[in-house]
């Protein structure tokens, strides 16, 4: 689960706190995910038959299901639908393996599409938006200067992927380095898909149609918590690198 940042109007952070250092979004996502999980447990208590029907319908579509999902993910992510939502759906529908592959494919293809859309059609509009958000403008300029390293950090940081796609698409970065840096999305996408799979197993356990033992279920939940802890550590490391890039760009802007 990630913190989503889009092109909507926002208040400037206080001078002593970087835009990349807010923890409120992470906490909010965690609380929302927990509430969703509890809600699924409550409503799934008498939904055993419906769950079996849904699983049969998904398995009946074979490989077509993941391909359709990838196409939908490309379109939906490009209009700022959070990857946390898409990843949870992928994990619940297809499991960890196929779900992760579908999300990675959708994320990379969506990033490629957004790059060219931004580069060809949205340059002037994005430039006007960035003028109102100087910290994002600083990161765009730093990405042009540092290329692959900073772009990879941007993908690790808890930032909406589509926002970064459009910003980097107008940053005059090479498409090859841009596409390679999208591999930094994989850890976050994996955790989001894992959450969907975990929610599915917890729901099935509540509906008494699970094939997992209680020990396996708790192991799945513990694995998710470990993944979350790792992602928080990675996110903080990426945030520090981005804050440093922002600080480097500020003097250059002042000299213009």
C-alpha positions as CSV (number, residue, x, y, z in Angstrom):
1,X,0.0,0.0,0.0
2,X,1.3,3.4,-0.9
3,X,0.8,7.1,-0.3
4,X,-0.8,8.6,-3.4
5,X,0.2,12.0,-4.7
6,X,-1.7,13.4,-7.7
7,X,-1.8,16.7,-9.5
8,X,-4.6,18.1,-7.3
9,X,-4.2,21.5,-5.6
10,X,-2.5,21.1,-2.2
11,X,-1.1,23.4,0.5
12,X,2.6,23.9,0.6
13,X,4.3,22.0,3.5
14,X,5.9,24.0,6.2
15,X,9.5,25.1,5.4
16,X,11.1,22.7,7.9
17,X,9.3,19.6,6.5
18,X,9.9,18.1,3.1
19,X,6.9,17.0,0.9
20,X,8.4,13.6,0.9
21,X,8.5,13.1,4.7
22,X,4.9,12.9,5.7
23,X,4.0,9.7,7.6
24,X,0.2,10.5,7.9
25,X,-0.5,9.0,4.5
26,X,1.2,5.7,5.4
27,X,-0.7,5.5,8.7
28,X,-4.0,6.3,7.0
29,X,-3.5,3.5,4.4
30,X,-2.7,1.0,7.2
31,X,-5.8,2.0,9.1
32,X,-7.9,1.8,6.0
33,X,-6.5,-1.6,5.1
34,X,-7.2,-2.9,8.6
35,X,-10.8,-1.6,8.5
36,X,-11.3,-3.2,5.1
37,X,-10.0,-6.5,6.3
38,X,-12.3,-6.4,9.4
39,X,-15.2,-5.5,7.1
40,X,-14.5,-8.4,4.8
41,X,-14.4,-10.8,7.8
42,X,-17.8,-9.4,9.0
43,X,-19.6,-9.7,5.7
44,X,-18.0,-13.1,4.7
45,X,-19.3,-15.0,7.6
46,X,-22.3,-16.2,5.6
47,X,-20.9,-15.8,2.1
48,X,-19.3,-19.2,1.6
49,X,-21.5,-20.2,-1.5
50,X,-20.9,-16.8,-3.2
51,X,-17.1,-17.2,-2.7
52,X,-17.1,-20.6,-4.3
53,X,-19.1,-19.3,-7.3
54,X,-16.7,-16.3,-7.8
55,X,-13.7,-18.6,-7.7
56,X,-15.2,-21.0,-10.2
57,X,-16.0,-18.0,-12.5
58,X,-12.4,-16.8,-12.3
59,X,-10.9,-20.2,-13.0
60,X,-13.2,-20.7,-15.9
61,X,-11.6,-17.8,-17.8
62,X,-8.1,-19.3,-17.6
63,X,-5.3,-17.0,-18.8
64,X,-7.8,-14.6,-20.3
65,X,-8.5,-13.1,-16.9
66,X,-5.0,-11.9,-16.1
67,X,-4.6,-10.4,-19.7
68,X,-7.9,-8.5,-19.4
69,X,-6.8,-7.3,-15.9
70,X,-3.5,-6.0,-17.3
71,X,-5.3,-4.0,-20.0
72,X,-7.7,-2.6,-17.4
73,X,-4.8,-1.7,-15.0
74,X,-3.0,0.2,-17.8
75,X,-6.0,2.4,-18.4
76,X,-7.1,2.8,-14.8
77,X,-3.6,3.6,-13.4
78,X,-3.2,6.3,-16.1
79,X,-6.2,8.1,-14.7
80,X,-4.8,8.0,-11.1
81,X,-6.6,4.9,-9.8
82,X,-4.3,3.9,-6.9
83,X,-2.1,0.9,-7.4
84,X,-3.0,-0.2,-3.9
85,X,-6.6,-0.8,-5.1
86,X,-5.5,-2.6,-8.3
87,X,-2.9,-4.6,-6.5
88,X,-5.4,-5.8,-3.8
89,X,-7.9,-6.8,-6.5
90,X,-5.1,-8.7,-8.4
91,X,-4.1,-10.6,-5.3
92,X,-7.6,-11.5,-4.4
93,X,-8.5,-12.6,-8.0
94,X,-5.4,-14.3,-9.2
95,X,-3.2,-15.1,-6.1
96,X,0.3,-13.9,-5.3
97,X,2.1,-15.3,-8.4
98,X,-0.2,-14.4,-11.3
99,X,-1.5,-11.3,-9.5
100,X,2.1,-9.9,-9.1
101,X,2.9,-10.7,-12.7
102,X,-0.3,-9.0,-13.9
103,X,0.4,-5.9,-11.7
104,X,4.1,-5.6,-12.8
105,X,3.1,-6.0,-16.5
106,X,0.3,-3.4,-16.1
107,X,2.6,-1.0,-14.2
108,X,5.4,-1.1,-16.7
109,X,3.1,-0.9,-19.8
110,X,1.1,1.9,-18.1
111,X,4.3,3.8,-17.4
112,X,5.4,3.5,-21.0
113,X,2.0,4.8,-22.2
114,X,2.0,7.7,-19.7
115,X,5.5,8.7,-20.8
116,X,4.6,9.2,-24.4
117,X,1.2,10.8,-23.6
118,X,3.0,13.3,-21.4
119,X,5.8,13.9,-23.8
120,X,3.6,14.4,-26.9
121,X,0.4,15.9,-25.5
122,X,0.6,17.1,-21.9
123,X,3.9,19.1,-21.8
124,X,2.5,22.5,-21.4
125,X,-0.2,21.5,-18.9
126,X,2.2,19.6,-16.7
127,X,4.6,22.6,-16.8
128,X,1.8,24.9,-15.5
129,X,1.0,22.4,-12.7
130,X,4.6,22.1,-11.6
131,X,4.9,25.9,-11.4
132,X,2.4,25.7,-8.6
133,X,4.3,22.8,-6.9
134,X,8.0,23.9,-6.7
135,X,9.1,20.8,-4.9
136,X,7.8,18.5,-7.6
137,X,9.5,20.8,-10.2
138,X,12.7,20.5,-8.3
139,X,12.5,16.7,-8.4
140,X,11.7,16.8,-12.1
141,X,14.9,18.9,-12.7
142,X,16.9,16.6,-10.5
143,X,15.6,13.5,-12.4
144,X,16.8,15.1,-15.6
145,X,20.2,15.6,-14.1
146,X,20.7,12.3,-12.3
147,X,18.7,10.1,-14.7
148,X,18.5,6.4,-13.6
149,X,19.5,6.7,-9.9
150,X,16.9,9.3,-8.9
151,X,14.2,7.8,-11.1
152,X,14.6,4.4,-9.4
153,X,14.3,6.2,-6.0
154,X,11.1,7.8,-7.1
155,X,9.7,4.4,-7.9
156,X,10.6,3.1,-4.5
157,X,9.1,6.1,-2.7
158,X,5.4,6.1,-1.6
159,X,4.2,8.4,-4.5
160,X,1.4,7.8,-7.0
161,X,2.9,6.1,-10.0
162,X,0.9,8.0,-12.6
163,X,2.0,11.3,-11.2
164,X,5.6,10.4,-11.6
165,X,5.0,9.0,-15.0
166,X,3.7,12.3,-16.3
167,X,6.3,14.4,-14.5
168,X,9.2,12.3,-15.8
169,X,7.6,12.1,-19.3
170,X,8.2,15.9,-19.5
171,X,11.6,15.9,-17.8
172,X,13.5,15.1,-21.0
173,X,14.9,11.8,-19.6
174,X,15.8,9.0,-21.9
175,X,13.0,6.4,-22.4
176,X,15.4,3.5,-21.8
177,X,16.5,4.8,-18.3
178,X,12.9,5.7,-17.6
179,X,11.6,2.2,-18.4
180,X,14.5,0.5,-16.5
181,X,13.7,2.6,-13.4
182,X,10.1,1.3,-13.4
183,X,11.5,-1.9,-11.9
184,X,11.7,0.0,-8.6
185,X,7.9,-0.3,-8.5
186,X,8.1,-4.1,-8.0
187,X,8.5,-4.2,-4.2
188,X,5.5,-1.9,-3.6
189,X,3.4,-3.8,-6.1
190,X,4.3,-7.1,-4.5
191,X,3.2,-5.9,-1.1
192,X,-0.1,-4.6,-2.5
193,X,-0.8,-7.9,-4.2
194,X,0.1,-9.8,-1.1
195,X,-2.5,-7.7,0.8
196,X,-5.1,-8.8,-1.7
197,X,-4.2,-12.4,-1.3
198,X,-4.1,-12.2,2.5
199,X,-7.6,-10.5,2.5
200,X,-8.9,-13.3,0.3
201,X,-7.6,-16.0,2.7
202,X,-8.9,-14.2,5.7
203,X,-12.3,-13.8,4.0
204,X,-12.5,-17.5,3.1
205,X,-11.5,-18.4,6.7
206,X,-14.3,-16.2,8.0
207,X,-16.7,-17.9,5.6
208,X,-15.5,-21.3,6.6
209,X,-14.5,-22.3,3.1
210,X,-10.7,-22.0,3.4
211,X,-8.4,-24.8,2.6
212,X,-5.6,-23.3,4.7
213,X,-4.9,-24.3,8.3
214,X,-5.0,-21.7,11.1
215,X,-1.2,-21.8,11.3
216,X,-0.9,-21.1,7.5
217,X,-3.3,-18.2,7.8
218,X,-1.4,-16.6,10.6
219,X,1.9,-17.2,8.7
220,X,0.3,-15.4,5.7
221,X,-0.6,-12.4,8.0
222,X,2.8,-12.4,9.6
223,X,4.4,-12.4,6.2
224,X,2.4,-9.3,5.2
225,X,3.5,-7.5,8.3
226,X,7.1,-8.2,7.5
227,X,6.6,-7.0,4.0
228,X,5.1,-3.8,5.3
229,X,8.0,-3.2,7.7
230,X,10.5,-3.7,4.8
231,X,8.5,-1.3,2.6
232,X,8.5,1.4,5.3
233,X,12.3,1.1,5.6
234,X,12.7,1.3,1.8
235,X,10.3,4.2,1.6
236,X,12.2,6.2,4.3
237,X,15.5,5.6,2.5
238,X,14.0,6.8,-0.8
239,X,12.4,9.8,0.9
240,X,15.8,10.9,2.3
241,X,17.4,10.6,-1.2
242,X,14.5,12.7,-2.7
243,X,14.8,15.3,0.0
244,X,18.5,15.6,-0.7
245,X,17.8,16.1,-4.5
246,X,15.2,18.7,-3.6
247,X,17.7,20.6,-1.4
248,X,20.3,20.5,-4.2
249,X,17.8,22.0,-6.7
250,X,16.7,24.9,-4.5
251,X,19.9,26.9,-4.8
252,X,19.9,26.5,-8.6
253,X,16.3,27.8,-8.8
254,X,17.2,30.7,-6.7
255,X,20.0,31.7,-9.0
256,X,17.7,31.8,-12.1
